[in-house]
Structures are given as C-alpha cells and as structure tokens.
Amino acid sequence: MTFAQEFQGYRRPDGQVGIRNRLAVIAAMDNVNPVARRIASLVREAIAVTVPFGRGQTGLDKARHDGALAGLGRNPNFGAALVVSLEPHSARALAEAIAVSGKPVEWLAVQPCGGTLKATEQGVRLAARLMGRVSAQTREPIPLSELVIGAECGGSDTTSGITANPLLGMLGDCMVDAGATWILSETEEVVGAEHSLIERAASPDVAARMKMVVKRMEDQAIYQGTRVWPMSADNIAGGLTTLEEKALGNVRKGGTRPLGEVLEYGERPSKRGLVFLDAPAPGTENITALSVSGAQMILFTTGVGNPVGSPVSPTVKITGNPSTADSFADNIDVDLGGVISKEYSMEEGVEKLGAFMMEVASGRMTQSEMLGDMEIVVSPVDVSFLTHYHPA
C-alpha cells in the first residue's frame, strides 16, 4: 500500500475513534421526528436520527429498535447525543444506553415541555451546550488499523462483479492485513456464493454460524410468503442474469482473508479482520445496520447508480462503470472505470480508492454528505427482501 497509513481522527472516552465530530439528535419514536429534525436544523454539525416506528412496539421488534438507536448513538462519529422522546421513560432509557460509551448525553421529553415549540426551544439550548463540548475535541493521528469499514453495494450491474467489487475486496485484504476491521453484510445477496465464506471461516463455529444465518434468512423468506431472489429491475437492466452471478460479485467485496466472526444485527465486532454482519440487503437498511455495528465509514459500490448515504458513517460511492461515472457524476466519489478502459491496472485502482478513503477518514466530505442524500432505516424483525421481480 502506498496510500497513507494513518489519519486524523477523534479519540472517544471508550477508546473508539471517530472520523467525524457531530452531535446526534435522536428521536426515540416516530411521533417526535419533527422535533428532532427542527432541533438539528438549528445547531451546526447536529444530525437528526429519525425513525419510522417506536411507539407501541413489543418483543423482538422493540428490542431491535431500541438497540439499534443506542448503537447509532454510540457510533464514534458522534461526539455527543441528545435523545428526544414523547415521554420521560423512553427518553431516559435510551440516553442511559448511549451514555455507557462515556460521551456526553442529554434527553428531552415533549409532553412535560408543554408542546413541540417549547420542546424545540429547550432542545436547541441543550444541543448547543452539547455541541460546545463536542467542538472542543480535536483530531489526532490515528493508525489505519483502528478503522472499521463497512463494505456495501447497490444498483449492481455486470461491471460490479468484475471491477468495483473485486477492487473493494482487494482493498479489504490490504486493510485486514494492516489490522483494520472489514465488515461484509447483505445476507440475502450471498445466497449462491455462501460457500466461499464458509470455506474461509477461521473456525468450525464461525462456519456453522455463517451457514445458520443464511439458512435462517431462507426460512424467513418462506415464512413471509416470498423467496430469495435479490434481482431488482435495475440489476436486470444492468445485465445481471442469475442469483448466483450477483452473489459471486457481492462476496468479492469481502476479499480473500479468513472470516473471523459472524455478527447478529446490532452486534459490534469483538475482533479485527474480516467479519460478516447478518442484516437485510436493501441499501438504506444495510448502511444503517453497518453504522449500528460501529462502522466509521461505508464504501459503497454501484453499477447503475444509487445515491443514498448514511448520516452517521460517511458513505463513499464507487463505480467501475465508465458510463455511470459520467451520467451519475454528482453522486459518485470514486470513478474506477479506468480499469475497464485499461487506463490503469487493478492495483492502481486499489491505490486510488485507498487514498480517497484515507482522505475521508481525515475529514474530506463525500458527495452524499455535501448533497444531504442521507437516510436511516432501522430494520424490523420481519426481513426486507429484494424481491421486486422474479420469474414465474
């Protein structure tokens, strides 16, 4: 690797490292989303974390929802958090779950405030005080080995499996060799190629867990009255033909190193190296899951174009398709189409991508950050499947 081996990051009280220094304004439930958005809009570097559910959830859905919000709040890219809820109990509980990270946390309940306007006023004052503390933190040199990178793809086409995804996997190997953490996910999209991960499992237990999460996802599809066929209309238009073709391209993002761990949704890696996160494949849900699991950055390949990014983890959009690099230029960060046009080698493409990754780690903004093309979706327990189309 010739790209930088350290970056300028923010060391957090729990030892984690952030690449951004923002304030999370987290809505604990959907009915206070407007208040969270309003507060965040009035304080610089504040990010609204809003949700489509939260009121009346029970059982596993509630546990996942609450755990995911706590995980987002604990992500090291946030230097502090303000929790907003309808009533005090849920606000306090979420704030306490985030506070275990050691970062400053405050909470606000709308009902005792006497309405949304009064809550907004109080929330802005709390957020401003928190942001004052956050802004006092400064960047310091951090070794590349402390990066946790999520590998994602969306809007895949034929070029994804032959350029962008293999290039991302080659970078993943470099990162794992340097001691960093590389998270592969999208369980639905490894079906048909899961053997390549199982064969690389670091232990029989890891192999068994990888088999289990794939089988569980297939069983869930049957339970929900569908089947595994992650071929969206844009995938087909982009030239992909079979489930196996897409899966083989998808797993290339994981590189070639041993698979050291398989994570449940909401879990964080307990070791460095290559890990697999069991989470739904749709892009916005998956980048949210990666952020929940502590990814500081997401490297997102696309063949025909996908604009969405995470407001928590800067999302680098990468394409190996020269046509998409031109037509989707406003949303692409790294154009690797030069590999197909033979302007440079695969190895040179990896260096180009690695250099940009390290610049983002030190503060360079991505296109989705600049344009505000960012969203959060916490997955319900019933899995989302990419079954927009399948043959009869």
Secondary structure as GFF3:
##gff-version 3
##sequence-region A 1 392
A	DSSP	beta_strand	6	11	.	.	.	ID=ss1
A	DSSP	beta_strand	17	18	.	.	.	ID=ss2
A	DSSP	beta_strand	22	27	.	.	.	ID=ss3
A	DSSP	three_ten_helix	30	32	.	.	.	ID=ss4
A	DSSP	alpha_helix	33	41	.	.	.	ID=ss5
A	DSSP	beta_strand	46	49	.	.	.	ID=ss6
A	DSSP	alpha_helix	59	74	.	.	.	ID=ss7
A	DSSP	beta_strand	78	85	.	.	.	ID=ss8
A	DSSP	alpha_helix	88	99	.	.	.	ID=ss9
A	DSSP	beta_strand	105	109	.	.	.	ID=ss10
A	DSSP	alpha_helix	110	113	.	.	.	ID=ss11
A	DSSP	alpha_helix	116	135	.	.	.	ID=ss12
A	DSSP	beta_strand	140	143	.	.	.	ID=ss13
A	DSSP	three_ten_helix	144	146	.	.	.	ID=ss14
A	DSSP	beta_strand	148	153	.	.	.	ID=ss15
A	DSSP	alpha_helix	158	159	.	.	.	ID=ss16
A	DSSP	pi_helix	160	164	.	.	.	ID=ss17
A	DSSP	alpha_helix	165	177	.	.	.	ID=ss18
A	DSSP	beta_strand	181	184	.	.	.	ID=ss19
A	DSSP	three_ten_helix	187	190	.	.	.	ID=ss20
A	DSSP	alpha_helix	194	198	.	.	.	ID=ss21
A	DSSP	alpha_helix	204	223	.	.	.	ID=ss22
A	DSSP	alpha_helix	233	237	.	.	.	ID=ss23
A	DSSP	alpha_helix	243	251	.	.	.	ID=ss24
A	DSSP	three_ten_helix	252	254	.	.	.	ID=ss25
A	DSSP	beta_strand	259	263	.	.	.	ID=ss26
A	DSSP	beta_strand	273	277	.	.	.	ID=ss27
A	DSSP	alpha_helix	283	292	.	.	.	ID=ss28
A	DSSP	beta_strand	297	301	.	.	.	ID=ss29
A	DSSP	beta_strand	315	319	.	.	.	ID=ss30
A	DSSP	alpha_helix	322	327	.	.	.	ID=ss31
A	DSSP	three_ten_helix	329	331	.	.	.	ID=ss32
A	DSSP	beta_strand	334	335	.	.	.	ID=ss33
A	DSSP	alpha_helix	346	361	.	.	.	ID=ss34
A	DSSP	alpha_helix	367	371	.	.	.	ID=ss35
###
